[in-house]
């Protein structure tokens, strides 16, 4: 199953935020992407369902597969 542009945006945002801050919260993603918190929460649910991200104590993390996709997306956008 391919990833959507939106999924790639979220994965890339999580990667970049974690690199900058060491952690990532829903609100950080919402601010970075200019989306509402409910839409971020819904998107994270979809990413978690697909095994690309997980939320642990409000900290949004990438799975190894999610990180691979995020890094590929970041490279593509550079």
N, C-alpha and C positions, 0 to 999 in steps of 0.2 A: 504494500500500500504506500503510495507516494505521500509526501507531506505537502500541505497547502502553503501558500505564501504567508498566510496568517500564522500558521504553526511555526514556520521558519522564523518569522519576526519575533514570536514569543521566545523560542529557544535561543535565538541570538541575544535578545534582551537579557534573559536570565544569565547567560554566559558572561556578557559584558558587565552587568551589575555585580555579579559574584567576583569578577576579577577586580573591580574597582573597590568594592566594600567588604568582600569576604563573606557576605551573606546576601540574601535577596528575599524581599517580602512582596506580597501582592501589590501593595501600594507603590513600591518602587517601579514595578513593571507598568502599572497604570500610568504613573507620571511619565515614564520614559516613552511609552507608546501613545500617550494621549487617549487612553481608553478608560472606561468606567471600571470601578472595582468589581461590580458584579460580572461584567463581561470577561475580566481577567480571571476571576474565580471559575467561571464556566470553561474558559479555554484551558486552564490548568487541569481541570477535571478531565477534559478530553485528552490532554497530553499524558496525564497519569494513567488513564484507561489504556492508552496505546503504549505504555511502558517507556515514555520518553522523559518524564519528570515526576518528582514526588515532592510532597510538602511534609516536612518534619518540624513540628513545633513552630509553625508559621514561617519556617525557612524553606524557600523553594530551591530544590536541587535538581540537577540533571542526572539521569541514569547514564551509564556508559554509552548507550546508543543515542540518547538525547544529546550528550556532549559531542559525539562524533558528527551528528547532523548540524549542531549549532556551529561547530568549528568550520565545517564545510560551507555553511551559509555565510559566515563571517568572511572567509577567504574569498567567496564569490562576490561579496559586496565591497571588497577593498579595491 
